[in-house]
Amino acid sequence: MNGDDEQLLRGRVYGHDHDDPGPRPDRRYAQLVGGPLDGLLLDITDRAEGAPAAGVPLRTELGRYGIGGRAIYTPRPGDRTRLDWSGDIP
């Protein structure tokens, strides 16, 4: 991924349609930090405690395993609004 690709991802919501990729004011988000999804936002509105307590596998073709692979993001200790990349899985 090059710098242009990274700019396109910043501020977009993971899993949203390309025609409407931005965050919505009535939703809560955690920022994905590092790895192939760096800069994307993950919608955590429907989670009672906010960000998940354990790692979340998110599908992406940008990671080590390409199409069908997943990137694992885990909550940052002390800051549940950020999820740090911890690796890729097939």
Residue pairs with C-beta under 8 A, 6 or more apart in sequence:
1 36
1 62
6 38
6 39
9 37
9 38
9 39
9 40
10 39
10 40
11 21
11 22
11 23
11 39
11 41
12 21
12 22
12 39
12 40
12 41
13 21
13 22
13 23
13 29
13 40
13 41
13 42
13 43
14 32
14 37
14 40
14 41
14 42
14 43
14 58
15 43
16 22
23 29
23 41
26 45
27 43
27 45
28 43
28 44
28 45
28 50
29 41
29 42
29 43
29 44
29 45
29 81
30 41
30 42
30 44
30 50
30 51
30 75
30 80
30 81
30 82
30 83
31 39
31 40
31 41
31 42
31 81
31 82
31 83
32 38
32 39
32 40
32 41
32 42
32 58
32 73
32 83
32 85
33 73
33 76
33 82
33 83
33 84
33 85
34 84
34 85
35 63
35 71
35 73
35 85
35 87
35 88
36 60
36 62
36 63
36 71
36 85
36 88
37 58
37 60
37 62
37 71
37 73
37 85
38 85
42 51
42 56
42 58
42 73
42 83
44 50
44 51
44 52
49 80
50 80
50 81
51 75
51 80
51 81
51 82
51 83
52 75
52 83
53 75
54 74
55 72
55 73
55 74
55 86
56 72
56 73
56 74
56 83
57 70
57 71
57 72
57 89
58 70
58 71
58 72
58 73
59 68
59 69
59 70
60 69
60 70
60 71
61 67
61 68
61 69
62 71
63 69
63 70
63 71
63 88
64 88
65 88
65 89
65 90
68 90
69 88
69 89
69 90
70 88
70 89
70 90
71 85
71 87
71 88
72 85
72 86
72 87
72 88
72 89
73 83
73 84
73 85
73 86
74 83
74 84
74 86
75 82
75 83
75 84
76 82
76 83
76 84
